[in-house]
Amino acid sequence: MASSSIFLASPVATKSTRIPPSVSLPPPSGLPRSLRIRPRQGPSNLRPLTVTAALQVDKQEAVKPESVTSPPPPSLPFRVGHGFDLHRLEPNLPLIIGGIDIPHDRGCEAHSDGDVLLHCVVDAILGALGLPDIGQIFPDTDPKWKGAASSVFVREAVKLMHEAGYELGNLDATLILQRPKLSPHKEAIRANLCDLLGAHPSVVNLKAKTHEKVDSLGENRSIAAHTVVLLIRK
């Protein structure tokens, strides 16, 4: 009996499950906090994470992109525009430059009268105003512009210029053609251009150059013009 009591009292006789203490490893110092290994957590810790995620979603939904609106156009004291035009020369057509009929055996092929100088003047004014070019405002697909005098286009461009609150500061134009010589006609062209623009002759300059017999211009198969204008706010 004594031996039985000793056996029953022995701690070996009673089996018990011991849970070893959790071992916390120090996180590597070289890793960012978000990548460090954390001890496994029970279900009771899921609630705070879920709430945090929901709050982040709500915050993202609450932040909506602001509507982008274009700023008002600046009120510029002056504006600069450039115009360019080129026409093919064909026999038995009138050659009209700056509204003046120039004697020549060839003329410009075009939907309107083919005035290369007035066309690029119009484009320079429209460009300074930030408007579409002459081909969009006066398309060559519209029958009403068939054979029209280019002075109509200039007057419309000048009207748009005044409506926008600007006036002509100065204009500089260059004609490029091999023939005919424009020296005898330059003053008549400039005077008519000043009349169409309502400008003083001192602010309208006209130059003419050959193309040294190079390409279609130099071979008298085409004519071109460049124009630069400065518009000044009234």
C-alpha positions as CSV (number, residue, x, y, z in Angstrom):
1,M,0.0,0.0,0.0
2,A,2.8,2.3,0.8
3,S,4.3,1.8,-2.6
4,S,1.0,2.6,-4.2
5,S,0.7,5.8,-2.4
6,I,4.1,6.8,-3.4
7,F,3.3,5.9,-7.0
8,L,0.0,7.9,-7.0
9,A,1.7,10.9,-5.4
10,S,4.5,10.9,-7.9
11,P,4.4,13.8,-10.3
12,V,5.1,11.5,-13.2
13,A,1.8,9.8,-12.8
14,T,-0.1,13.0,-13.6
15,K,0.2,14.0,-17.4
16,S,-0.3,17.7,-18.1
17,T,0.1,19.7,-21.4
18,R,2.5,22.5,-21.0
19,I,2.3,25.4,-23.6
20,P,5.8,26.7,-24.2
21,P,6.1,30.5,-24.0
22,S,6.1,32.3,-27.2
23,V,9.5,33.4,-28.5
24,S,9.7,37.0,-29.8
25,L,12.4,37.5,-32.3
26,P,13.8,41.0,-32.7
27,P,13.0,42.3,-36.2
28,P,15.9,42.8,-38.6
29,S,17.0,46.4,-38.3
30,G,17.6,46.6,-42.1
31,L,13.9,46.0,-43.1
32,P,11.2,48.6,-43.2
33,R,8.6,48.4,-40.5
34,S,5.9,47.3,-43.0
35,L,7.9,44.2,-43.9
36,R,8.9,43.1,-40.4
37,I,7.6,39.7,-39.2
38,R,5.0,40.1,-36.5
39,P,3.7,37.4,-34.1
40,R,0.5,35.7,-35.3
41,Q,-2.5,37.3,-33.8
42,G,-5.9,35.8,-32.9
43,P,-9.3,36.7,-34.4
44,S,-9.8,39.4,-31.8
45,N,-7.2,41.5,-33.6
46,L,-8.9,41.4,-37.0
47,R,-11.6,44.0,-36.1
48,P,-9.2,47.0,-35.7
49,L,-7.6,46.1,-39.1
50,T,-11.0,45.9,-40.8
51,V,-12.2,49.2,-39.4
52,T,-9.0,50.9,-40.5
53,A,-9.3,49.6,-44.0
54,A,-12.9,50.7,-44.1
55,L,-12.0,54.2,-43.0
56,Q,-9.3,54.4,-45.7
57,V,-11.9,53.4,-48.3
58,D,-14.3,56.0,-47.1
59,K,-11.6,58.6,-47.2
60,Q,-10.7,57.7,-50.7
61,E,-14.3,57.9,-51.8
62,A,-14.7,61.3,-50.1
63,V,-11.7,62.8,-52.0
64,K,-13.1,63.4,-55.5
65,P,-11.0,65.1,-58.3
66,E,-11.8,68.7,-58.7
67,S,-13.2,69.8,-62.1
68,V,-10.4,71.4,-64.2
69,T,-11.5,74.7,-65.7
70,S,-9.5,76.7,-68.2
71,P,-8.3,80.0,-67.0
72,P,-9.7,83.1,-68.6
73,P,-7.8,84.3,-71.7
74,P,-5.1,86.9,-70.8
75,S,-5.6,90.5,-71.8
76,L,-2.4,90.9,-73.8
77,P,-1.2,94.4,-74.7
78,F,-0.1,93.1,-78.1
79,R,-0.2,90.0,-80.3
80,V,2.0,88.8,-83.1
81,G,0.9,86.7,-86.1
82,H,2.5,85.1,-89.1
83,G,1.0,84.3,-92.5
84,F,2.2,82.3,-95.4
85,D,0.7,81.4,-98.8
86,L,1.8,79.9,-102.1
87,H,-0.1,79.5,-105.4
88,R,0.8,77.7,-108.6
89,L,1.1,79.9,-111.7
90,E,-0.7,78.9,-114.8
91,P,-1.0,80.5,-118.3
92,N,-4.0,82.6,-119.3
93,L,-4.9,83.5,-115.7
94,P,-4.9,87.0,-114.1
95,L,-2.0,87.8,-111.7
96,I,-3.5,89.8,-108.8
97,I,-1.2,90.9,-106.0
98,G,-2.4,93.1,-103.1
99,G,-5.6,93.8,-105.1
100,I,-3.6,95.1,-108.1
101,D,-3.8,93.4,-111.5
102,I,-0.1,92.8,-112.6
103,P,0.6,92.3,-116.3
104,H,2.1,88.8,-116.8
105,D,1.6,85.8,-119.0
106,R,0.7,83.7,-116.0
107,G,-1.7,84.0,-113.0
108,C,-2.5,82.2,-109.8
109,E,-4.7,79.1,-109.9
110,A,-7.1,79.3,-107.0
111,H,-10.8,79.1,-105.9
112,S,-10.9,82.8,-105.3
113,D,-8.9,85.4,-107.2
114,G,-5.7,83.8,-105.9
115,D,-4.2,87.0,-104.3
116,V,-1.2,85.4,-102.5
117,L,-0.3,88.6,-100.6
118,L,-3.8,89.3,-99.3
119,H,-4.3,85.7,-98.3
120,C,-1.2,85.6,-96.2
121,V,-2.1,89.0,-94.6
122,V,-5.5,87.6,-93.6
123,D,-3.8,84.5,-92.1
124,A,-1.3,86.7,-90.2
125,I,-4.2,88.7,-88.6
126,L,-6.2,85.6,-87.8
127,G,-3.1,83.9,-86.4
128,A,-2.4,86.9,-84.1
129,L,-6.0,86.6,-82.8
130,G,-5.7,82.9,-82.2
131,L,-8.4,82.1,-84.8
132,P,-8.6,79.4,-87.5
133,D,-6.9,80.0,-90.8
134,I,-8.4,81.5,-94.0
135,G,-9.1,78.1,-95.4
136,Q,-11.4,77.2,-92.5
137,I,-13.2,80.5,-92.4
138,F,-13.5,80.9,-96.2
139,P,-13.3,77.3,-97.4
140,D,-12.7,76.7,-101.1
141,T,-15.5,74.1,-101.0
142,D,-18.1,77.0,-100.6
143,P,-19.4,78.1,-104.0
144,K,-20.0,81.7,-102.9
145,W,-16.2,82.3,-102.6
146,K,-15.6,81.1,-106.2
147,G,-13.7,83.9,-107.9
148,A,-14.3,86.2,-104.9
149,A,-12.0,89.2,-104.5
150,S,-9.6,88.7,-101.6
151,S,-10.3,92.2,-100.4
152,V,-13.5,90.7,-98.9
153,F,-11.4,88.4,-96.7
154,V,-9.1,91.2,-95.6
155,R,-12.1,93.4,-94.5
156,E,-13.6,90.5,-92.5
157,A,-10.2,89.9,-90.8
158,V,-9.9,93.6,-89.9
159,K,-13.5,93.5,-88.5
160,L,-12.6,90.5,-86.3
161,M,-9.4,92.4,-85.2
162,H,-11.4,95.4,-84.1
163,E,-14.1,93.3,-82.4
164,A,-11.3,91.7,-80.3
165,G,-10.2,95.1,-79.2
166,Y,-7.0,95.4,-81.3
167,E,-5.6,97.6,-84.0
168,L,-2.7,97.1,-86.4
169,G,0.6,98.1,-85.0
170,N,2.7,97.3,-88.1
171,L,2.9,94.9,-91.0
172,D,5.9,93.5,-92.8
173,A,5.3,91.4,-96.0
174,T,7.7,89.6,-98.4
175,L,6.7,88.5,-101.8
176,I,8.8,85.7,-103.5
177,L,8.5,85.4,-107.3
178,Q,11.0,85.1,-110.2
179,R,8.9,87.2,-112.6
180,P,7.6,89.8,-113.2
181,K,9.5,92.5,-111.5
182,L,7.4,94.2,-108.9
183,S,9.4,97.4,-108.5
184,P,7.0,99.4,-110.8
185,H,3.9,98.1,-108.8
186,K,5.1,98.2,-105.2
187,E,3.7,101.6,-104.3
188,A,0.3,100.8,-105.8
189,I,0.2,97.5,-104.0
190,R,1.2,99.1,-100.7
191,A,-1.3,102.0,-101.0
192,N,-4.2,99.5,-101.7
193,L,-3.1,97.4,-98.7
194,C,-3.1,100.4,-96.4
195,D,-6.6,101.3,-97.6
196,L,-7.9,97.8,-96.9
197,L,-6.3,97.7,-93.4
198,G,-7.2,101.3,-92.6
199,A,-3.5,101.8,-91.7
200,H,-1.0,104.6,-92.2
201,P,1.7,103.8,-94.9
202,S,4.4,104.2,-92.3
203,V,3.3,100.9,-90.6
204,V,3.0,98.8,-93.8
205,N,6.1,97.5,-95.4
206,L,6.4,95.5,-98.6
207,K,9.4,93.7,-100.0
208,A,9.9,91.5,-103.1
209,K,12.5,88.9,-103.7
210,T,13.4,86.4,-106.4
211,H,14.1,82.7,-105.6
212,E,17.4,82.6,-107.6
213,K,15.9,80.3,-110.2
214,V,15.5,77.5,-107.5
215,D,12.5,75.1,-107.4
216,S,9.0,76.1,-108.6
217,L,9.4,79.7,-107.4
218,G,12.6,80.3,-109.2
219,E,11.3,78.5,-112.3
220,N,8.2,80.9,-112.5
221,R,5.8,78.1,-111.8
222,S,4.6,79.5,-108.4
223,I,4.5,82.6,-106.2
224,A,4.7,82.8,-102.4
225,A,4.4,85.4,-99.7
226,H,5.2,85.8,-96.0
227,T,3.6,88.3,-93.7
228,V,4.2,89.3,-90.0
229,V,1.8,91.6,-88.1
230,L,1.8,93.2,-84.7
231,L,-1.6,93.9,-83.2
232,I,-1.8,96.4,-80.3
233,R,-4.7,96.6,-77.8
234,K,-6.7,99.8,-78.2
